[in-house]
Amino acid sequence: MEQKEMVVVVDFGGQYNQLIARRVRENNVYCEVYPYNKALEKIKELQPKGIIFTGGPASVYEDNAPKMEAEVFELGIPVLGMCYGMQFMAHTLGGHVTSAETREFGKTPTHVDVSSPLFKGLSEEEIVWMSHVDYVAKVPEGFKIVAHTKDCPVAAMQNEERRLYAMQYHAEVLHTEHGKEMLHNFLYEVCGCTGQWTMANYAKTAIDEIRNTVGDGKVLLALSGGVDSSVAAALISKAVGDQLTCIFVDHGLMRKNEGDEVEAAFKDSGMHFIRVDAEERFLTKLAGLEDPEAKRKAIGEEFIRVFEDEGRKIGSVDYLAQGTIYPDVIESGTGEAEVIKSHHNVGGLPAVVDFKGLIEPLRNLFKDEVRQLGAELGLADYLVWRQPFPGPGLAIRVMGEVTKDKLDVLRDADYIFRDEIAKAGLDRSINQYFAVLTSTRTVGVMGDFRTYDYTLALRGVTTTDFMTADWARIPYDVLDTISRRIVNEVNHINRIVYDITSKPPATIEWE
């Protein structure tokens, strides 16, 4: 994707590399992340407006510490080092880095020099998020200390003439109270960015590129109905119209009304839309299976078979499209060779489908940016903000053997849960929420009658990256309404529990 102005984030193994990239893009500046051992080549090629070094767990004075060529400081491109990135800058340019006698972790009061471009418009006392063992004991020649704490003599430094800046703390996390403003200052005051990165511009450029690539060829997309594949379908359809064929494999494991909603959104969109009713095929494959991994494997294999069957009917296609997004690229491309991620519902590229190229129009976007693009394209709101949904669908939210009866019970209960969360105005603040039909049956009483029915578990989490998550504090009155509605409206459920386990130690899904 051609960009007129961009920033390169150099990854030194920091846990916040993606978050730095997101913060840059929130400032309407495009950026890409590259590992330290490949970054210099890309920087020379791309000629970015600025460079940001991430943090990392290593010590710069160790022999095996991640380092890049010192030439990066001689290119005339502004550089901002954060945490390890600052220590690497200091160490490489003749400063001294050593282990601190007093370590700093957490929110830390910091005195800053407001005459520095980094701190323009801020107060002399700022709260920043420290997380470091080493520190810069001596700054390189030509550098000025522009921030310090009680225990850290160099919390930030700069060489204004060479446009080299560094912070010992993490400006990208929300715990640094004005970190966004500090990054904005670097991007706009130091790098001279103007904020050209918008979804409208991205959509226009992407559509033009798809048209140029495809020409009069045919494109095939495996459409799951998730936000990534839905936005990819909408974007490609805008570009090539009926040259796109979308295959939506309805495995019978969707949430209530979801298959119909996906079909309604795409069947009259100008593309060729194929909905494959494969419920019986998948339920047959799942019969008798109780182990979660066995269920996942059976579903993945059957997806491939169904997709192949439909591919044979279509014949030869020129391009296969996927909803790969930027986190996938970062995670899969850190080695010597870049790995192409297969569609999560397919599990591999079907060999019987003849294609000559791969189209991944979302590969430069984060999940929140994909949602923005979907809104820009006019995609239905319920698709743009669709809850994350696993490829195996409700099969891994039914504990034990999966049957149609169990799926129907879960669908009805899950619908009520999601309905009440939306009514309470919590559907955007809880990042994922769903119901699980457990295999546990308990004694209950309804009216004057004894019951022996299923226990339903409710799960809600808040998270930014889905790598870690905290359980959502749903108000008691909302939970009460949900519980009463499910018990009254859904058969075979007589007990409801709420999962209050964070990730880790639990995972978000139960299976």
C-alpha positions in Angstrom: 0.0 0.0 0.0 1.7 3.2 -1.2 1.9 5.9 1.5 3.0 9.5 1.1 4.1 9.8 4.8 4.9 7.0 7.2 6.8 6.0 10.3 8.8 2.7 10.8 8.6 1.0 14.2 11.8 -1.1 14.9 11.0 -4.1 17.0 13.6 -5.0 19.6 11.4 -7.7 21.1 9.1 -5.4 23.1 5.7 -6.6 24.2 4.1 -3.3 23.2 5.3 -3.1 19.5 1.8 -3.4 18.1 0.5 -0.9 20.6 3.1 1.6 19.5 2.0 1.2 15.9 -1.6 1.6 16.9 -0.8 4.8 18.8 1.0 6.2 15.8 -2.0 5.4 13.5 -4.4 7.0 16.0 -2.5 10.2 15.2 -3.4 9.7 11.6 0.1 8.7 10.6 0.7 5.4 8.8 3.4 3.0 10.2 4.8 -0.4 9.8 6.7 -2.7 12.2 9.9 -4.4 11.2 12.3 -6.6 13.3 15.6 -4.9 14.2 17.7 -7.2 11.9 15.7 -6.3 8.8 14.8 -2.7 9.6 17.7 -0.7 8.1 17.1 -2.1 4.6 13.3 -1.2 4.8 14.1 2.2 6.2 16.3 3.0 3.2 13.7 1.7 0.9 10.7 3.4 2.4 12.3 6.7 3.5 9.9 7.2 6.4 9.3 10.6 8.1 10.4 9.1 11.4 11.7 6.0 13.2 10.6 4.6 16.6 12.6 2.0 18.6 10.5 -0.3 20.8 11.4 -1.6 24.2 12.7 -5.1 24.8 13.8 -7.5 27.6 17.5 -7.6 26.8 20.5 -5.6 28.2 22.3 -3.6 25.5 25.8 -4.4 27.0 25.3 -8.1 26.6 26.9 -9.9 23.6 23.7 -11.3 22.2 21.6 -8.2 22.7 19.5 -7.2 19.7 21.2 -4.4 17.8 20.9 -2.8 14.4 23.4 -0.9 12.3 24.6 2.4 13.7 24.0 3.9 10.3 20.4 4.4 11.2 21.5 7.5 13.2 23.3 9.0 10.2 20.3 9.0 7.7 18.9 12.3 8.8 15.6 10.8 9.8 14.2 11.6 13.3 14.5 8.8 15.8 12.5 8.2 19.0 13.9 5.4 21.3 11.6 4.0 24.1 12.9 2.0 27.0 15.4 -0.5 25.5 15.3 1.7 22.4 16.7 4.6 24.4 19.4 2.4 26.0 20.4 1.1 22.5 20.6 4.7 21.3 22.7 5.8 24.2 25.0 2.7 24.1 25.6 2.9 20.4 26.4 6.6 20.4 28.9 6.6 23.2 26.8 6.9 26.3 26.9 4.5 29.3 24.1 2.1 30.2 24.2 0.0 33.4 22.0 -1.9 35.8 20.1 0.2 38.2 20.5 -0.1 42.0 16.8 0.9 42.3 14.5 -0.5 39.7 11.4 1.4 38.5 8.1 -0.3 37.7 4.7 1.3 37.4 3.4 4.9 37.5 6.3 7.3 38.3 6.2 11.1 38.9 8.6 12.6 36.4 10.0 16.2 36.0 10.2 17.2 32.3 11.7 20.1 30.4 8.8 21.7 28.7 11.1 23.5 26.3 11.7 20.1 24.6 9.6 19.4 21.5 8.6 16.1 23.1 6.8 17.9 26.0 5.3 20.9 24.2 2.0 21.9 25.9 2.6 19.6 28.9 3.2 20.2 32.6 6.6 20.2 34.3 5.4 17.2 36.4 4.1 14.2 34.4 3.1 10.7 35.4 4.8 8.1 33.2 4.9 4.3 33.2 8.3 2.9 34.0 9.3 -0.7 33.5 13.1 -1.1 33.5 16.1 -2.7 35.2 18.9 -0.9 33.3 19.2 2.8 32.9 21.3 5.4 31.0 24.0 6.6 33.5 25.7 8.9 31.0 24.2 10.5 27.9 26.2 10.5 24.6 28.0 13.6 23.6 25.7 16.3 22.2 22.7 15.0 24.1 20.7 16.9 26.7 18.7 15.4 29.6 15.1 16.6 29.3 13.4 14.5 32.0 14.3 12.8 35.2 12.7 11.0 38.2 13.8 10.5 41.8 15.7 7.3 40.9 16.3 7.7 37.2 18.7 10.6 36.3 17.9 10.2 32.5 14.2 9.6 32.0 14.4 11.3 28.6 17.1 12.8 26.4 17.5 14.6 23.1 20.0 15.8 20.5 17.8 18.4 18.9 20.3 19.2 16.1 20.4 15.5 15.0 16.7 15.0 15.7 17.4 12.1 18.0 15.0 11.7 21.0 14.5 9.0 23.6 12.4 8.1 26.6 13.1 5.6 29.3 9.4 5.0 29.9 6.6 3.7 27.8 4.6 6.5 26.2 2.4 4.1 24.3 0.6 2.7 27.4 -2.4 4.5 28.9 -0.7 4.6 32.3 1.6 7.3 30.9 -1.1 10.0 31.3 0.0 12.2 28.4 1.8 9.6 26.4 -0.4 10.1 23.4 0.5 13.8 23.4 4.2 13.0 23.6 3.9 10.7 20.6 1.9 13.4 18.8 4.6 15.9 19.5 7.3 13.6 18.1 5.3 12.9 15.0 4.2 16.4 14.2 6.7 18.7 15.9 9.8 16.7 15.2 9.0 14.6 12.1 6.8 17.1 10.4 3.9 14.7 9.8 0.6 16.2 8.6 -1.8 13.4 9.4 -2.7 11.9 5.9 -3.6 8.5 7.2 -7.4 8.1 7.0 -9.8 5.3 6.3 -11.3 7.2 3.4 -7.8 7.5 1.7 -7.0 3.9 2.5 -10.2 2.6 1.0 -9.7 4.6 -2.2 -6.1 3.4 -2.6 -6.9 -0.2 -1.8 -9.8 -0.3 -4.3 -7.6 1.1 -7.1 -4.8 -1.4 -6.3 -7.3 -4.4 -6.3 -8.7 -3.3 -9.7 -5.2 -3.0 -11.2 -4.2 -6.4 -9.8 -7.3 -8.3 -10.8 -8.0 -6.8 -14.1 -10.7 -8.9 -15.7 -9.8 -12.0 -13.5 -12.0 -13.8 -11.0 -11.6 -13.7 -7.2 -12.7 -16.3 -4.7 -13.2 -15.5 -1.0 -14.1 -17.8 1.9 -16.6 -15.7 3.8 -17.1 -16.6 7.5 -19.3 -13.6 8.3 -16.6 -12.4 10.8 -15.6 -8.7 10.6 -12.3 -9.4 8.8 -13.7 -11.5 5.9 -16.8 -9.3 5.7 -14.8 -6.1 5.3 -12.5 -7.8 2.8 -15.6 -8.9 0.8 -17.1 -5.4 0.9 -13.8 -3.8 -0.2 -13.1 -6.3 -3.0 -16.7 -6.1 -4.2 -16.4 -2.3 -4.5 -13.4 -2.9 -6.6 -14.4 -5.7 -9.0 -18.1 -6.3 -8.4 -19.4 -9.6 -9.9 -15.8 -10.8 -10.6 -15.8 -11.8 -6.9 -17.4 -15.0 -5.6 -17.9 -15.5 -1.9 -18.5 -18.9 -0.5 -20.2 -18.8 2.9 -20.1 -22.3 4.5 -23.0 -22.4 7.0 -21.9 -25.2 9.3 -24.9 -25.1 11.5 -22.7 -23.9 14.3 -23.5 -20.2 14.0 -25.3 -18.0 16.6 -29.0 -17.4 16.3 -30.1 -15.8 13.0 -26.4 -15.2 12.1 -26.4 -17.2 8.9 -29.4 -15.3 7.6 -27.9 -12.0 8.6 -24.7 -12.7 6.6 -26.7 -13.8 3.6 -28.9 -10.6 3.8 -25.8 -8.4 3.9 -24.1 -9.9 0.9 -26.5 -11.7 -1.5 -27.6 -8.4 -3.3 -24.2 -6.7 -3.1 -23.3 -7.2 -6.7 -20.9 -10.1 -6.0 -21.6 -13.8 -6.5 -22.7 -15.1 -3.1 -22.9 -18.8 -2.4 -24.4 -20.0 0.9 -23.7 -23.7 1.5 -26.0 -25.4 3.9 -23.6 -27.9 5.5 -25.2 -28.4 8.9 -25.9 -32.1 8.4 -22.4 -32.7 7.2 -20.7 -31.1 10.2 -23.0 -32.6 12.8 -22.4 -36.0 11.3 -18.6 -35.5 11.6 -19.1 -34.2 15.2 -21.2 -37.2 16.3 -19.7 -39.0 19.3 -16.8 -36.5 19.7 -16.2 -34.9 23.1 -12.6 -33.9 23.2 -12.2 -30.2 22.2 -9.2 -30.8 20.0 -11.0 -33.7 18.2 -13.9 -31.4 17.5 -11.7 -28.6 16.2 -9.9 -31.0 13.9 -13.1 -32.5 12.5 -14.5 -29.1 11.8 -11.3 -27.8 10.1 -11.1 -30.9 7.9 -14.7 -30.7 6.9 -14.4 -27.0 6.0 -11.7 -27.9 3.5 -13.8 -30.7 2.0 -16.9 -28.4 1.6 -14.8 -25.6 0.1 -13.2 -28.0 -2.3 -16.6 -29.3 -3.4 -17.8 -25.8 -4.1 -14.5 -24.9 -5.8 -15.0 -27.7 -8.3 -18.3 -26.3 -9.3 -16.9 -22.8 -9.9 -13.9 -24.0 -11.9 -10.7 -22.0 -12.3 -10.2 -18.7 -10.5 -7.4 -16.2 -10.7 -7.1 -15.0 -7.2 -7.9 -16.3 -3.7 -8.8 -13.5 -1.2 -8.2 -13.7 2.6 -9.1 -11.4 5.5 -5.5 -11.4 6.9 -4.9 -8.4 9.1 -1.7 -6.8 10.3 -1.2 -8.6 13.7 -1.2 -11.8 11.6 1.6 -10.4 9.4 3.7 -9.3 12.4 3.3 -12.6 14.2 4.0 -14.8 11.1 6.7 -12.7 9.5 9.3 -12.4 12.3 11.5 -15.3 10.9 13.6 -15.4 7.8 10.6 -16.2 5.6 7.2 -14.6 5.6 4.4 -17.1 6.3 1.0 -16.5 4.6 -1.9 -17.1 7.1 -4.6 -19.4 5.8 -8.3 -18.5 6.4 -9.1 -19.6 10.0 -12.2 -21.5 8.8 -10.5 -23.3 6.0 -7.3 -24.4 7.7 -5.3 -24.4 4.4 -5.5 -23.4 0.8 -7.7 -25.9 -1.1 -5.6 -27.6 -3.7 -8.4 -28.2 -6.1 -9.0 -24.4 -6.5 -6.7 -23.2 -9.3 -5.4 -19.6 -8.6 -2.4 -17.6 -9.5 -2.3 -15.0 -6.8 -3.4 -14.0 -3.3 -5.2 -10.8 -2.4 -5.1 -9.6 1.2 -6.4 -6.1 1.2 -6.5 -5.8 5.0 -2.9 -7.0 5.7 -1.8 -3.5 6.8 -4.7 -2.9 9.2 -5.3 -3.6 12.9 -8.6 -4.9 14.1 -10.0 -1.6 15.2 -8.9 -0.1 11.8 -10.7 -2.9 10.0 -13.9 -1.9 11.8 -13.3 1.7 10.8 -12.9 0.7 7.2 -16.1 -1.4 7.3 -18.0 1.7 8.5 -16.3 3.8 5.8 -17.5 1.2 3.2 -21.1 1.4 4.5 -21.1 -2.2 5.9 -24.0 -3.0 8.2 -23.3 -2.0 11.8 -24.0 -5.5 13.2 -21.3 -6.9 10.9 -18.7 -4.2 11.7 -19.2 -4.7 15.4 -19.8 -8.4 15.4 -18.4 -10.1 18.4 -15.2 -12.2 17.8 -16.3 -15.7 17.0 -14.2 -18.8 16.8 -13.9 -20.7 13.6 -15.4 -23.9 15.1 -18.4 -21.8 16.2 -20.7 -23.0 18.9 -19.2 -26.5 18.8 -16.6 -25.3 21.3 -19.2 -23.6 23.4 -21.1 -26.8 23.9 -19.2 -28.9 26.3 -18.9 -32.6 25.4 -20.7 -34.1 22.4 -22.4 -31.6 20.0 -26.0 -32.2 19.0 -28.6 -30.0 17.2 -30.8 -30.0 20.4 -27.9 -28.7 22.5 -27.0 -26.1 19.8 -30.5 -24.8 19.7 -30.6 -24.4 23.5 -27.3 -22.6 23.5 -28.4 -20.3 20.6 -31.5 -19.2 22.4 -29.6 -18.6 25.7 -26.7 -16.8 24.0 -29.1 -14.5 22.1 -30.8 -13.4 25.3 -27.4 -12.7 26.9 -26.2 -10.6 24.0 -29.6 -8.9 23.7 -29.6 -7.7 27.3 -25.9 -6.6 27.2 -26.8 -4.4 24.2 -29.9 -3.0 25.9 -27.7 -2.1 28.9 -25.4 -0.2 26.5 -22.4 -2.4 27.3 -22.0 -4.0 23.9 -19.1 -1.8 22.9 -17.3 -1.7 26.3 -17.2 -5.5 26.8 -14.8 -6.8 24.2 -16.2 -10.3 24.1 -19.2 -12.0 25.7 -21.0 -15.3 25.1 -22.7 -18.2 26.7 -21.4 -21.8 27.2 -23.6 -24.8 27.6 -21.8 -27.0 30.1 -22.0 -30.7 30.4 -23.0 -30.3 34.1 -26.6 -31.1 35.1 -27.9 -30.0 38.4 -31.1 -30.4 40.5 -33.5 -27.4 40.4 -37.1 -26.6 41.2 -39.4 -24.8 38.9 -42.9 -24.3 40.2 -43.5 -27.3 42.4 -41.5 -29.7 40.2 -38.0 -31.1 40.5 -35.8 -30.5 37.5 -32.5 -32.0 36.5 -31.1 -29.8 33.7 -28.1 -28.1 32.3 -25.9 -25.4 33.9 -25.3 -22.4 31.6 -22.1 -20.4 32.0 -21.8 -16.7 31.0 -18.5 -15.3 30.0 -17.6 -11.6 29.4 -14.1 -10.1 29.2 -12.4 -6.7 28.6 -9.2 -6.7 26.6 -7.1 -4.6 24.1 -5.2 -7.4 22.4 -6.9 -10.7 23.4 -3.6 -12.0 24.7 -4.5 -11.0 28.2 -8.0 -10.3 29.5 -9.9 -9.4 32.6 -13.4 -10.6 33.4 -16.0 -7.9 32.8 -17.8 -6.3 35.8 -21.3 -6.6 34.5 -23.8 -4.9 36.9 -25.7 -7.2 39.2 -29.1 -6.0 38.0 -28.1 -6.7 34.3 -27.0 -10.2 35.3 -30.2 -10.7 37.2 -32.3 -9.8 34.2 -30.3 -12.1 32.0 -30.6 -15.0 34.4 -34.4 -14.6 34.8 -35.0 -14.3 31.1 -32.9 -17.4 30.2 -34.5 -19.6 32.8 -38.0 -18.5 31.9 -37.6 -18.5 28.1 -35.1 -21.3 27.4 -35.9 -25.0 28.1 -33.5 -27.4 29.8 -31.5 -24.7 31.7 -32.1 -24.4 35.5 -28.8 -22.9 36.7 -26.7 -20.0 35.5 -23.1 -19.1 36.6 -20.8 -16.2 35.7 -17.1 -16.8 34.9 -14.9 -14.5 36.9 -11.6 -15.8 35.8 -9.1 -13.6 34.0 -6.7 -14.6 31.2 -4.3 -16.0 32.3 -4.8 -18.4 34.0 -7.9 -19.2 31.9 -8.4 -18.7 28.2 -11.2 -16.6 26.9 -13.0 -19.6 25.3 -13.8 -22.7 27.4 -12.5 -25.1 24.8 
